[in-house]
C-alpha cells in the first residue's frame, strides 16, 4: 500500500470513528430518558451506570499507564479534582437535568461547551475573544434561547415550564463543570497522557457516584429497580460511555482534534433524531431553527478559534 493510500485510509477510518463515537455519546441522553420511564431517580441511575463502567475505565487507566512513572501526590490530587469536576459533578447534573427537559435540548446546551471554555480563559487568563468567536457565541446562545423558549411555552414536555427551566439550568451547570475540567486538564494531559488521565479521572468519578448512592440511598434500593433499568445502564456504561471515549481518542490520533471536533457536530442532530424516533419527542420549526443556529454558531466559533 502506498503512503497516499495509507493516509487516505487513516483519514476515512478516523472520520468513521469520530462520527460513530459522537452518535454513541449522544445516545446517553436517550437511554437516560428511557430509564426514567421506569421510576428510577438520578442518584440510583448514575450509580448503576458508573458501577458497570468502573471496570472498563480501570482497565483503560492500567493499560495506558504500563511502563509509565508512578503518580505523585500532586498528580493524584489533580486527577481527583478533575474526576470530580469533569465526570462526577458534570454527569450527575446532566442526569438530574434530563428528568425535566428533552434529550435534544440537553444536547444543544452541552454543545455550548467550547464557548464556556473561552469564557473561563477570559476570566482566568484574560484571553481575548476574536470578533468571529463573539459572533459565533451570540448565534449559538440565540439558538439555545429559541429552544428554551419553546420548552417553557410547551410546558417542558409535561413537567411544567418552571421545572423545564430548572432542568435547563442543571444541564448548563453540567456544561460549566465539564468546561472547568477542560481548562485545567491541559497540564495533566501533557504529564500523564490523555488516555491515562481519562481512565483515572473517570474511575474516580465512578467511585464518587457509588459513594453518593451509599450515603443517600439504602443499598437495597439498587436491587428493587426494574430489570430494564439494569440493562439500559449496562448499555449506557459500555456503548455510550467507555466505547465512545476510545473511538474519539483513536479518531484524534488519525485526523487530529480539530477535525474530530467538527465531526462531532453530528451529535446534536443524532440526539434530536433519536429523541423523535425512540422517545416520541416533538420536532417543531422552533427546535429546527434553534438547532441550526447552535450548530452554525459553534462551527463559526471553532473554525475561527484555531
SVG drawing of the C-alpha trace seen along z (x, -y; Angstrom):
<svg xmlns="http://www.w3.org/2000/svg" viewBox="-48 -42 57 50">
<polyline fill="none" stroke="black" stroke-width="0.4" points="0.0,0.0 1.4,-3.4 1.8,-6.2 -1.0,-8.1 -3.4,-5.2 -2.4,-4.6 -3.0,-8.2 -6.4,-8.2 -7.4,-5.0 -6.4,-6.6 -8.4,-9.7 -11.5,-7.7 -11.2,-5.4 -10.7,-8.5 -13.8,-10.2 -15.9,-7.0 -14.6,-6.6 -15.3,-10.2 -18.8,-10.1 -19.8,-6.8 -18.3,-8.0 -20.3,-11.2 -23.5,-9.3 -22.8,-6.8 -22.1,-9.6 -25.4,-11.2 -27.2,-8.0 -26.6,-8.5 -29.4,-11.1 -31.8,-8.7 -31.0,-5.8 -31.4,-8.1 -34.8,-9.2 -35.9,-5.6 -34.7,-4.6 -36.6,-7.4 -39.8,-5.9 -39.3,-3.0 -39.4,-5.2 -35.7,-5.4 -34.1,-8.5 -30.9,-10.3 -28.8,-9.1 -29.6,-5.5 -29.3,-5.7 -25.9,-7.3 -24.6,-4.9 -25.6,-1.9 -24.0,-3.5 -20.7,-4.1 -20.8,-0.8 -20.8,1.0 -18.3,-1.4 -15.7,-1.3 -14.0,2.0 -13.7,0.7 -12.1,-2.6 -9.9,-0.9 -8.5,1.3 -8.1,-1.7 -6.1,-3.5 -3.9,-0.4 -3.3,0.2 -2.3,-3.4 -0.1,-3.5 2.0,-0.5 5.7,-1.3 5.0,-4.9 6.2,-6.6 4.0,-6.3 1.7,-9.2 3.0,-11.8 0.8,-13.2 0.2,-16.3 -0.8,-14.1 -3.3,-12.2 -4.8,-15.5 -5.2,-16.8 -6.8,-13.5 -9.3,-13.6 -10.2,-17.2 -10.6,-16.6 -12.6,-13.5 -14.9,-15.3 -15.5,-18.3 -15.3,-16.7 -17.1,-13.4 -18.8,-13.1 -20.4,-16.6 -20.9,-17.2 -22.5,-13.7 -24.8,-14.0 -26.0,-17.5 -26.7,-16.2 -28.6,-13.2 -30.7,-15.3 -31.5,-17.9 -32.6,-15.3 -35.5,-14.5 -37.1,-17.8 -36.1,-18.6 -36.0,-16.9 -32.9,-14.9 -32.4,-17.2 -32.4,-20.3 -30.0,-18.8 -27.5,-18.0 -27.8,-21.6 -26.9,-23.0 -23.9,-20.7 -22.8,-21.6 -22.1,-25.2 -19.0,-23.8 -16.4,-25.4 -17.8,-28.9 -17.7,-28.2 -14.0,-27.2 -13.3,-30.5 -15.2,-32.4 -13.1,-30.5 -10.0,-31.5 -11.1,-35.1 -11.9,-35.2 -8.8,-33.3 -6.1,-34.3 -7.6,-37.4 -7.5,-35.7 -9.5,-37.9 -12.0,-36.5 -11.9,-37.4 -14.8,-39.1 -15.9,-36.0 -15.8,-34.0 -18.1,-36.5 -20.5,-36.3 -20.4,-32.5 -21.2,-32.7 -24.1,-35.1 -25.6,-32.9 -25.3,-29.7 -26.8,-31.2 -29.6,-32.7 -30.4,-29.1 -30.4,-27.7 -32.7,-30.6 -35.1,-29.8 -35.3,-26.1 -35.5,-27.1 -38.5,-29.4 -40.2,-26.6 -39.7,-24.2 -41.1,-26.7 -44.0,-27.6 -44.9,-23.9 -44.7,-23.2 -41.4,-21.3 -42.8,-18.1 -45.4,-17.7 -43.3,-18.6 -44.2,-22.3 -42.4,-25.4 -40.7,-26.1 -39.3,-22.6 -38.1,-22.8 -36.2,-25.9 -34.7,-24.1 -33.7,-21.2 -32.0,-23.5 -30.2,-25.3 -28.8,-21.9 -27.6,-20.9 -26.0,-24.3 -24.2,-23.8 -23.1,-20.4 -21.6,-22.1 -19.8,-24.7 -18.4,-21.9 -17.0,-20.0 -15.6,-23.2 -13.7,-23.7 -12.3,-20.2 -11.1,-21.0 -9.5,-24.3 -7.5,-22.7 -6.7,-19.3 -4.1,-20.6 -1.2,-20.3 -2.1,-16.8 -2.7,-15.6 0.9,-16.5 2.1,-14.8 0.0,-11.6 -1.3,-11.3 -4.9,-11.7 -6.0,-8.1 -4.4,-7.5 -5.9,-10.7 -9.4,-9.9 -9.2,-6.4 -8.1,-7.6 -10.4,-10.6 -13.4,-8.6 -12.5,-5.8 -12.5,-8.5 -15.9,-9.7 -17.3,-6.2 -16.2,-5.7 -17.8,-9.1 -21.1,-8.2 -21.1,-4.8 -20.2,-6.5 -23.0,-9.1 -25.6,-6.4 -24.3,-4.6 -24.7,-7.8 -28.1,-8.9 -29.9,-5.6 -30.2,-2.2 -28.1,0.4 -31.3,2.4 -32.6,-0.3 -30.3,0.9 -32.0,4.3 -35.5,3.0 -35.0,1.2 -36.7,2.7 -34.7,5.2 -34.9,2.8 -33.0,0.1 -30.2,2.6 -29.8,3.4 -30.1,-0.2 -27.4,-1.1 -25.1,1.7 -25.7,0.3 -25.0,-3.3 -21.8,-2.2 -20.4,-0.4 -21.7,-1.6 -22.5,-5.2 -19.6,-5.8 -16.4,-3.7 -16.6,-2.7 -17.1,-6.3 -14.1,-7.5 -11.8,-5.0 -13.3,-5.8 -12.8,-9.6 -9.2,-9.0 -8.5,-6.8 -10.1,-9.3 -8.0,-12.2 -4.8,-10.1 -5.8,-9.8 -7.4,-13.1 -6.5,-15.5 -8.5,-17.1 -9.9,-20.0 -11.4,-17.7 -12.7,-15.3 -14.4,-18.2 -16.0,-19.3 -17.2,-15.8 -18.7,-15.8 -21.3,-18.2 -23.4,-15.2 -24.0,-14.6 -26.9,-17.1 -28.5,-16.1 -28.4,-12.4 -29.8,-13.1 -32.7,-15.0 -33.4,-12.3 -33.2,-9.5 -35.4,-11.6 -38.1,-11.9 -37.9,-8.3 -37.3,-6.5 -38.8,-8.8 -41.5,-10.4 -40.3,-13.9 -41.8,-16.6 -39.8,-18.2 -41.0,-21.7 -39.8,-24.5 -38.6,-26.2 -36.4,-23.3 -35.1,-23.0 -34.3,-26.7 -32.6,-26.6 -30.5,-23.6 -29.4,-25.2 -28.3,-28.3 -26.4,-26.4 -24.5,-24.2 -23.8,-27.2 -22.6,-29.3 -20.3,-26.6 -19.0,-25.9 -18.0,-29.6 -16.6,-29.7 -14.4,-26.6 -13.2,-27.4 -12.0,-30.9 -10.6,-29.7 -7.8,-27.7"/>
</svg>
